[in-house]
Amino acid sequence: MTSSAYLIDWLTLRLPLDKIMDEALQLRVRASLNTLHCVDSDGAMVWSKQVLDIESLRSDSVGLFWQLQSDGKHQFLVIGGSPASLEFGVNVFGELDIQYCAGVLIKAAMRELHAVLPSFQHWQCRRIDITGNYALPDVQSVKQALRQLSISEGGRRKASNDHRGGDSVYWNPSSDLSKGKAYHKGPQLRRLVRMGKIDLDESFLLLADRLLRFEHTRGARWFRRLQEQGQCWYDLTCQQLIGFFLEFFGRLVDGVEVNDMERSELIQKIKQENDCTEAFASAVFSTYRNIRADGFDVAKGFISRAVWYRHLRALRKVGISDADLVSGNVVQFRPVRVVLAQPVTCWDDLRRAA
């Protein structure tokens, strides 16, 4: 399989214990009651601890999670994880075929449990995350888009900011029916690298810094309703999953624009006029963007006095004066629309969008 424009970033599947024919495996699973296990993509145990609600796990959790659950009448083996993380080691791009992704999870569970498990047709689905990645010009563009999304409303859906740093916006975060979020992918990946959970080169992290990511979740209540209607979760097509994604985010995102200046043109002009490196020209451009976004006095407080004046001198050489910056009489922004139907499909797409 090859990566898709959209991907399934999480699946939760459950299997009634009476469908497990291996008696030794049944005993092992039952012995794990009240315990949650995490194994990495190679099948090695990462940790094991007292049970949590598997549905509360973040979709950026790395590895396969399994536990025993009960609905009061029946007991189930529950597995959950990111198919992309299990298959590729990182969940930036991946697959949208629900049967293929279910197979990835089940194979990982068989490796961990050292047993043969039934095919996906015997499992129930209780959560799916459908995800799209969108390339924006730079870090500030992503943050600006998230600020705009944080004040958007769609029907009964109200956005809420992530209090841990403002890199995420949530809609209906506690719903077990339908919910969504938008977030900055770069900082999330950098956090996982720092924690030692993934290994990703800095060049890829720089690309991910420009990724705005939308994630739509259909939860347990939605899948129970689907089952009551006599439909099978594994018959959901890629087109249907994309439809769910577009339906949820369409009214929220339609019309959201971020402002992109003539980035490459201005950076090259700064580089030529100042005879400087690409890195320095990009830093000067970032200061320029901060002034346009937050104002002269606010932007001045973000960097040291020496760097601030070096950047101003560089801007003067391309014809932008302090007075222009204070008055706002500078090169105008060009609007860039977030188009939900045009996510990037792979790292090469992201490079071409630079």
C-alpha positions in Angstrom: 0.0 0.0 0.0 1.1 3.6 -0.6 0.3 6.7 1.5 -3.0 8.5 0.9 -4.0 12.2 0.9 -6.0 11.3 4.1 -5.1 8.7 6.7 -6.6 6.7 9.5 -4.6 8.0 12.5 -6.2 5.7 15.1 -8.4 2.6 15.3 -9.9 1.0 18.3 -11.1 -2.6 17.7 -12.6 -5.1 20.1 -13.1 -8.9 20.0 -15.5 -10.9 22.2 -13.4 -13.3 24.2 -15.6 -16.3 23.1 -14.2 -15.8 19.6 -10.7 -16.5 20.8 -10.2 -20.2 20.3 -6.8 -20.4 21.8 -7.4 -21.4 25.4 -3.9 -20.3 26.5 -4.5 -16.9 25.0 -7.8 -16.6 26.7 -6.2 -17.3 30.1 -3.5 -14.7 29.4 -6.0 -12.1 28.3 -8.2 -12.7 31.4 -5.1 -12.5 33.6 -4.6 -9.0 32.2 -7.8 -7.7 33.6 -7.4 -4.1 35.0 -4.1 -3.8 33.2 -3.2 -1.7 30.1 -0.2 -2.8 28.0 1.7 -0.9 25.3 4.1 -2.6 22.9 6.2 -0.9 20.2 6.0 -1.6 16.5 8.5 -4.5 16.9 6.3 -6.2 19.5 8.5 -5.4 22.5 6.7 -4.4 25.7 7.2 -0.7 26.4 5.1 -0.5 29.6 2.3 -2.1 31.5 0.1 -0.3 34.1 -3.3 -0.2 35.7 -6.1 0.1 33.2 -7.1 3.4 31.7 -9.9 4.2 29.3 -8.3 3.3 26.0 -10.5 5.9 24.3 -8.9 8.7 26.3 -5.5 7.9 24.7 -4.1 10.6 22.4 -3.8 9.7 18.7 -0.1 10.5 18.8 0.5 7.6 21.3 3.1 5.4 19.8 2.6 1.6 19.6 -0.2 -0.9 20.1 -2.4 -0.7 23.2 -4.5 -3.6 24.4 -6.7 -4.4 27.4 -9.7 -6.3 28.6 -13.0 -4.6 28.8 -16.5 -5.6 29.8 -19.9 -4.1 28.9 -21.5 -5.9 32.0 -22.5 -8.9 30.0 -19.5 -9.8 27.8 -15.8 -9.4 28.0 -13.7 -8.1 25.1 -10.1 -8.0 24.0 -9.6 -4.4 23.0 -6.8 -3.2 20.8 -6.0 0.4 19.7 -3.3 2.3 18.0 -2.1 4.4 15.0 -1.7 2.1 12.0 0.7 4.6 10.5 2.9 4.6 13.7 2.9 0.8 13.8 3.8 0.5 10.1 6.1 3.4 9.5 7.2 4.4 13.0 5.7 7.9 12.7 2.1 8.9 12.0 2.5 11.9 9.6 1.3 10.1 6.4 -0.4 6.7 6.1 -3.4 4.7 4.8 -7.1 5.4 4.6 -8.3 1.8 3.7 -10.1 0.7 6.9 -9.6 -3.0 6.2 -5.9 -2.6 5.6 -5.5 -0.5 8.7 -7.4 -3.0 10.8 -5.1 -5.8 9.5 -2.1 -3.8 10.6 -3.5 -3.6 14.2 -4.5 -7.2 14.3 -1.1 -8.4 13.0 0.6 -6.3 15.7 -1.6 -7.8 18.3 -0.8 -11.3 17.1 2.9 -10.6 17.4 2.5 -9.3 21.0 0.1 -12.1 22.1 2.0 -14.8 20.3 -1.3 -16.2 19.0 -3.5 -16.4 15.9 -6.4 -14.0 16.1 -9.5 -13.9 13.9 -9.6 -11.6 10.8 -11.2 -8.1 11.0 -14.7 -9.4 10.1 -14.9 -10.8 13.6 -14.0 -7.6 15.4 -16.1 -4.6 16.4 -14.9 -1.0 15.7 -15.3 1.6 18.5 -13.2 4.5 17.2 -11.7 5.9 14.1 -9.7 9.1 13.6 -9.7 10.4 10.0 -6.9 12.9 9.4 -5.7 15.4 6.7 -2.4 17.4 6.6 -2.3 20.9 5.1 0.9 22.7 4.1 1.1 26.4 5.0 4.0 28.8 4.2 5.6 28.8 7.6 5.2 28.4 11.4 3.5 31.7 11.8 0.9 30.9 9.2 0.0 27.7 11.1 -0.4 29.6 14.4 -2.4 32.3 12.7 -4.8 29.7 11.2 -5.2 28.1 14.6 -6.0 31.5 16.2 -8.8 32.0 13.6 -10.1 28.5 14.1 -10.2 29.0 17.9 -13.0 31.6 17.5 -15.0 29.7 14.9 -18.3 28.1 15.5 -20.3 25.5 13.6 -23.8 24.8 14.8 -23.6 23.3 18.3 -19.8 22.8 17.9 -17.7 25.3 19.8 -13.9 25.4 19.5 -11.8 25.3 22.6 -8.1 26.2 22.9 -5.4 23.8 24.2 -4.3 25.4 27.5 -0.9 23.6 27.2 0.4 26.1 24.6 -2.3 27.0 22.1 -1.1 24.5 19.4 -4.5 22.8 19.2 -8.1 23.6 18.8 -10.9 21.1 19.8 -14.5 20.8 18.9 -16.8 18.6 21.0 -13.7 17.1 22.8 -15.7 14.9 25.2 -18.1 13.5 22.6 -18.2 9.7 22.0 -20.2 10.3 18.8 -18.3 12.8 16.7 -15.5 15.3 17.5 -12.6 17.0 15.9 -9.4 18.9 16.4 -6.9 21.0 14.5 -3.3 21.2 15.7 0.2 22.1 14.7 2.0 18.9 13.8 5.6 20.2 14.1 5.6 20.9 17.9 3.9 17.5 18.5 6.6 15.6 16.6 9.4 17.5 18.3 7.9 16.6 21.7 7.8 12.9 20.8 11.5 13.1 19.6 12.5 14.7 22.9 10.7 11.9 24.8 12.6 9.3 22.7 9.4 7.9 21.3 10.2 8.5 17.6 13.4 9.1 15.6 12.9 11.8 13.0 15.6 13.8 11.2 15.6 17.6 11.7 14.9 18.1 8.0 11.6 16.3 8.4 10.8 18.2 11.6 11.3 21.5 9.7 8.9 20.4 7.1 6.4 19.3 9.7 6.6 22.8 11.3 4.5 24.0 8.3 1.8 21.3 8.8 -1.7 22.2 9.9 -3.4 19.0 10.8 -7.2 18.3 11.0 -8.4 15.2 12.8 -12.0 13.9 12.9 -13.1 11.2 15.3 -16.1 8.9 15.1 -16.6 7.3 18.5 -18.2 4.3 20.1 -21.8 5.7 20.1 -21.6 6.3 16.3 -20.4 2.8 15.7 -23.1 1.3 17.9 -25.7 3.2 15.8 -24.0 1.9 12.6 -24.3 -1.7 14.0 -27.9 -1.2 15.0 -28.6 -0.2 11.4 -27.3 -3.5 10.2 -24.1 -2.0 8.6 -20.6 -3.3 8.9 -17.8 -0.9 9.9 -15.3 -2.7 7.6 -17.5 -1.9 4.6 -16.9 1.9 5.0 -15.1 3.1 1.9 -12.4 5.6 1.6 -14.8 8.0 -0.1 -17.2 7.7 2.8 -14.5 8.4 5.3 -13.4 11.5 3.4 -17.0 12.5 3.3 -17.3 12.3 7.1 -14.1 14.4 7.4 -15.3 17.1 4.9 -18.8 17.2 6.4 -17.4 17.8 9.9 -14.9 20.4 9.1 -16.5 22.0 6.0 -18.5 24.7 7.9 -15.7 25.3 10.4 -12.9 25.8 8.0 -14.6 27.2 4.9 -13.4 30.7 4.5 -10.5 30.5 6.9 -7.5 32.2 5.3 -4.0 32.9 6.4 -1.8 35.7 5.1 1.2 34.7 3.1 3.6 37.4 2.0 5.8 37.0 -1.0 7.9 34.8 1.2 10.5 33.4 -1.2 10.8 36.6 -3.1 11.4 38.7 0.0 13.8 36.2 1.5 15.9 36.1 -1.7 15.9 39.9 -1.8 17.1 40.1 1.9 19.8 37.5 1.1 21.0 39.4 -2.0 21.0 42.9 -0.5 22.7 41.8 2.7 25.0 39.2 1.3 23.9 36.8 4.0 22.9 33.2 4.5 19.5 31.7 3.7 19.1 31.0 7.5 19.7 34.7 8.4 17.4 35.9 5.6 14.6 33.6 6.9 15.1 34.9 10.5 14.8 38.5 9.2 11.7 37.5 7.4 10.2 35.9 10.5 10.8 39.2 12.4 9.1 41.0 9.6 6.1 38.6 9.8 5.9 39.1 13.6 5.9 42.9 13.2 3.0 42.6 10.7 1.1 40.1 12.9 1.7 41.6 16.4 2.9 45.2 15.9 6.3 46.8 16.1 6.5 47.1 19.9 5.3 43.6 20.7 7.5 41.9 18.2 10.5 43.9 19.6 10.1 42.1 22.9 10.5 38.6 21.4 14.2 38.8 20.5 17.3 40.3 21.9 18.2 44.0 21.3 21.2 43.1 19.2 19.3 40.7 17.0 16.4 43.1 16.7 18.6 45.9 15.3 20.5 43.6 13.0 17.2 42.5 11.5 16.0 46.2 11.1 19.3 47.0 9.3 18.7 44.1 7.0 15.1 45.3 6.3 16.3 48.8 5.6 18.6 47.5 2.9 15.6 46.1 1.0 13.8 49.5 1.3 11.7 48.9 4.4 12.2 51.6 7.0 11.3 51.7 10.7 8.7 54.2 10.0 7.1 51.9 7.4 7.0 49.1 9.9 5.5 51.3 12.7 2.9 52.7 10.3 2.1 49.4 8.7 3.1 50.8 5.2 4.9 47.6 4.1 4.6 44.9 1.5 1.0 43.6 1.6 0.0 40.1 2.6 -1.4 37.7 0.0 -4.4 35.6 1.3 -3.9 31.8 1.3 -7.0 29.7 1.8 -7.0 26.4 3.6 -8.6 24.0 1.1 -9.9 20.9 2.8 -10.0 18.9 -0.4 -6.3 19.5 -1.1 -4.2 17.9 1.7 -0.6 17.0 1.1 0.0 13.3 0.6 3.6 12.7 1.4 6.9 14.4 2.4 7.7 15.2 -1.2 4.4 17.0 -1.5 5.3 19.0 1.5 8.8 19.9 0.0 7.2 21.0 -3.2 4.8 23.2 -1.3 7.7 25.1 0.4 
